[in-house]
Amino acid sequence: MKTRTLAGLAVAALVLAGCGGRPALKPLKDQKLPAVPVGAATAPTGGELMAPSIQARPERNVELLTQSRQRSDDPFDLPPEKQPQ
């Protein structure tokens, strides 16, 4: 029983040790940072590279219909033609 308790405590200690702080992002050895984008004054930092862009996470409009109106007839909404057999 004591071995199970000790094993459980050891596993809990490993789990808690694994969820500690994260080190800052750095390039690997012999790797360079990405090039400076055109029009930017400085190269982006690691945090800026990891943050999603506005295109990746656009803002959502909660109210989808603000002005409801009747649809007009669509001249191209035609029934399918019968093919001669």
BAFI-3210 file (N, C-alpha, C; in Angstrom, 3 decimals, decimal comma, padded with zeros to 6 digits):
// residues 85
n [1|2|3|4|5|6|7|8|9|10|11|12|13|14|15|16|17|18|19|20|21|22|23|24|25|26|27|28|29|30|31|32|33|34|35|36|37|38|39|40|41|42|43|44|45|46|47|48|49|50|51|52|53|54|55|56|57|58|59|60|61|62|63|64|65|66|67|68|69|70|71|72|73|74|75|76|77|78|79|80|81|82|83|84|85]
n.u [000,817|001,964|003,814|002,237|001,146|003,458|004,269|002,121|002,386|004,864|004,252|002,393|004,080|005,799|003,998|003,183|005,635|006,082|004,307|005,228|006,683|007,106|009,867|011,311|010,741|013,212|015,465|016,621|019,885|022,133|020,119|018,321|016,408|013,162|012,974|012,769|009,571|008,254|007,977|007,882|009,356|010,929|011,973|009,537|008,725|008,985|006,570|004,821|004,851|003,557|001,015|-002,321|-003,313|-005,440|-006,844|-006,818|-008,327|-011,031|-013,200|-016,423|-019,734|-022,455|-025,154|-026,722|-028,642|-029,533|-031,077|-033,887|-035,193|-037,351|-036,605|-035,615|-036,741|-034,767|-033,300|-031,679|-032,237|-033,237|-035,238|-033,851|-032,907|-034,500|-032,803|-032,449|-033,203]
n.v [-001,189|001,215|001,523|001,997|004,446|006,014|005,769|007,009|009,617|010,248|010,260|012,353|014,449|014,545|015,284|017,812|019,120|019,164|021,029|023,613|026,923|028,416|028,600|031,451|031,947|030,931|030,889|027,774|026,270|027,331|028,370|031,064|033,993|034,747|036,665|040,248|041,551|043,086|046,532|046,675|047,966|046,609|043,217|040,666|039,584|036,518|036,116|037,709|036,338|034,014|034,808|034,823|036,196|038,939|038,043|035,322|035,008|036,417|039,121|038,492|039,108|039,592|040,156|039,057|039,687|042,814|044,367|043,294|042,096|041,469|038,885|039,367|038,179|035,665|035,628|033,625|031,327|028,642|025,765|022,432|021,333|018,935|016,183|014,947|011,588]
n.w [000,000|000,752|-001,274|-003,488|-002,806|-002,673|-005,341|-006,605|-005,583|-006,699|-009,429|-009,460|-008,698|-010,905|-012,910|-012,023|-012,119|-014,821|-015,839|-015,640|-016,052|-019,337|-021,508|-023,219|-026,744|-028,979|-031,755|-033,166|-032,945|-035,437|-037,011|-038,484|-037,620|-039,055|-042,103|-042,277|-042,758|-045,755|-045,670|-042,934|-039,952|-038,079|-037,316|-036,621|-033,294|-031,351|-029,977|-031,465|-033,865|-033,140|-032,480|-033,715|-036,867|-037,963|-040,134|-039,736|-037,434|-037,599|-036,579|-035,295|-036,389|-034,474|-034,935|-037,623|-039,619|-040,455|-042,057|-043,388|-046,408|-049,200|-051,468|-054,820|-058,058|-059,574|-062,622|-063,582|-062,218|-063,200|-064,076|-064,420|-067,691|-069,782|-071,014|-074,322|-075,146]
ca.u [000,000|002,830|004,476|001,265|001,053|004,694|004,241|001,150|003,001|005,917|003,598|001,829|005,196|006,266|002,991|003,268|006,902|006,009|003,432|005,820|006,757|007,638|010,976|011,070|011,036|014,509|015,757|017,528|021,270|022,363|018,937|018,131|015,031|012,590|013,329|011,886|008,564|008,313|007,220|007,988|010,591|011,719|011,531|008,565|009,216|008,382|005,167|004,052|004,719|002,635|-000,339|-003,043|-003,577|-006,851|-007,458|-006,969|-009,379|-011,795|-014,250|-017,729|-020,867|-023,488|-026,423|-026,484|-029,561|-029,929|-032,137|-034,520|-035,960|-037,834|-035,707|-036,155|-036,662|-033,458|-033,545|-030,836|-032,707|-034,103|-035,269|-032,950|-033,472|-034,530|-031,889|-033,059|-032,646]
ca.v [000,000|002,386|001,679|002,642|005,849|006,663|005,842|008,046|010,915|010,488|010,629|013,690|015,398|014,683|016,036|019,211|019,687|019,332|022,123|024,860|028,040|028,159|029,505|032,334|031,334|031,284|030,018|026,677|026,530|027,413|028,874|032,502|034,450|035,061|037,963|041,368|041,710|044,315|047,632|046,674|048,577|045,607|041,831|040,307|038,770|035,189|036,245|038,258|035,280|032,994|035,367|034,725|037,470|039,334|037,190|033,988|035,064|037,648|039,444|037,978|040,002|038,840|040,366|038,727|040,413|044,123|044,867|042,197|042,530|040,391|038,551|039,573|036,984|035,412|035,151|032,469|030,206|027,925|024,325|021,715|020,949|017,491|015,768|013,963|010,235]
ca.w [000,000|000,795|-002,566|-004,380|-002,398|-003,116|-006,807|-006,943|-005,283|-007,680|-010,689|-009,274|-008,698|-012,289|-013,654|-011,596|-012,586|-016,266|-016,252|-015,157|-016,999|-020,672|-021,842|-024,366|-028,037|-029,546|-032,902|-032,916|-033,323|-036,891|-037,701|-038,365|-037,495|-040,364|-042,667|-041,937|-043,805|-046,539|-045,087|-041,473|-039,488|-037,362|-037,460|-035,594|-032,188|-031,279|-029,577|-032,596|-034,872|-032,641|-032,350|-034,985|-037,528|-038,045|-041,144|-039,180|-036,420|-037,829|-035,619|-035,707|-036,244|-033,777|-035,612|-039,020|-040,488|-039,926|-042,931|-044,085|-047,571|-050,056|-052,566|-056,167|-058,894|-060,173|-063,995|-063,881|-061,439|-064,131|-063,817|-065,313|-068,998|-070,029|-072,084|-075,243|-074,964]
c.u [000,866|003,524|003,528|001,147|002,282|004,731|003,271|001,697|004,097|005,330|003,017|002,928|005,722|005,291|003,069|004,555|006,854|005,167|003,943|005,826|007,346|008,793|010,608|011,434|012,361|014,741|016,720|018,931|021,405|021,104|018,828|016,656|014,476|012,986|012,317|010,872|008,701|007,430|007,293|009,341|011,502|011,166|010,535|009,212|008,531|006,916|004,290|003,860|003,702|001,205|-001,058|-003,337|-005,073|-007,563|-007,682|-008,097|-010,174|-012,823|-015,583|-018,803|-022,003|-024,827|-026,214|-027,371|-029,937|-031,052|-032,692|-035,310|-036,321|-036,834|-036,384|-036,007|-035,280|-033,693|-032,719|-031,221|-033,732|-034,135|-034,324|-033,653|-033,470|-033,620|-032,603|-032,391|-032,386]
c.v [001,260|002,605|002,341|004,125|006,620|006,801|006,926|009,436|011,252|010,913|012,036|014,753|015,608|015,513|017,513|019,870|019,961|020,503|023,465|025,932|027,615|029,103|030,364|031,616|031,859|030,396|028,912|027,053|026,438|027,801|030,368|032,798|034,732|036,465|039,021|041,525|043,057|045,367|047,683|047,262|047,561|044,221|041,504|039,438|037,413|035,247|036,773|037,206|034,221|033,501|035,271|036,111|037,750|038,471|035,781|033,935|036,346|037,872|038,953|039,024|039,187|038,957|040,165|039,528|041,734|044,713|043,692|042,749|041,307|040,145|038,828|038,270|036,893|034,873|033,916|031,237|029,442|026,439|023,620|021,300|019,435|017,177|014,788|012,611|009,544]
c.w [000,000|-000,551|-003,565|-004,067|-002,859|-004,640|-007,266|-006,690|-006,285|-009,018|-010,591|-009,299|-010,113|-013,119|-013,293|-012,065|-014,085|-016,706|-015,721|-016,224|-018,331|-020,940|-023,054|-025,660|-028,569|-030,760|-032,496|-033,361|-034,842|-037,666|-037,462|-038,132|-038,887|-040,809|-042,254|-043,067|-044,508|-045,882|-043,571|-041,076|-038,808|-037,631|-036,352|-034,515|-032,214|-030,907|-030,688|-033,681|-034,438|-032,523|-033,696|-035,557|-037,542|-039,091|-040,618|-038,158|-036,598|-036,729|-036,171|-035,464|-035,634|-034,495|-037,111|-039,961|-039,845|-040,761|-043,728|-045,261|-048,415|-051,181|-053,897|-056,958|-059,525|-061,580|-064,341|-063,074|-062,275|-063,758|-064,787|-066,609|-069,101|-071,201|-073,002|-075,083|-076,256]
res [m|k|t|r|t|l|a|g|l|a|v|a|a|l|v|l|a|g|c|g|g|r|p|a|l|k|p|l|k|d|q|k|l|p|a|v|p|v|g|a|a|t|a|p|t|g|g|e|l|m|a|p|s|i|q|a|r|p|e|r|n|v|e|l|l|t|q|s|r|q|r|s|d|d|p|f|d|l|p|p|e|k|q|p|q]
***
